[in-house]
Amino acid sequence: MQTTESLYNISINSLTGEPIDLSSFKGKKILFVNTASECGFTGQYEGLQKLYNTYQNKLVVIGVPCNQFGGQEPGSATEIQSFCKQNYGVTFLMTEKVDVKGSNQHPLYAWLTKKELNGKKNSSVKWNFQKYLIDEEGNYIDYFYSITKPNSSKITKLL
């Protein structure tokens, strides 16, 4: 099924406020992950960094901070960036803090969760560290709940 909207047309800013051009990642898979600094799954930052280090020639990991689940990402952009670097050595791209569900849902997450936009599947973001994998042409592949570790074969076999 054809997607009705291109992922590459969606605008989102980095954690430092710079616009991110998603189309610059054409030719690589993208793994979007909604993140939080005070979550039971926060340790997955380490696995995400390892995944990024291992597959960076063909994979872009993008962390998307969100404070909608248990208020577990209360920090400012500067605090989030500092936390990720100091505790987990994060070098992969992090976006601005956004809503991943509800009436203020960011257009990126509307695309990721609505079949009429991504052409493949409806889903809802259940908790922090849910992962969405996109192929080299910007097509939706699949999503993985928080309990799926970044280095899980469910994800790596698709890379």
Buried (B, 14 or more C-beta within 10 A) or exposed (E): EEBEBBBBEBEBEBBEEEEBEBEEBEEBBBBBBBBBBBBEBBEBBBBBBBBBEBBEEEBBBBBBBBBBBEEBBEBEBEEBBEBBEEEBEBEBBBBBBBBBBEEEBBBBBBBBBBBEBBBBBEBEBEBBBBBBBBEEEBBBBBBBEBEBBBBBEEBEEBB
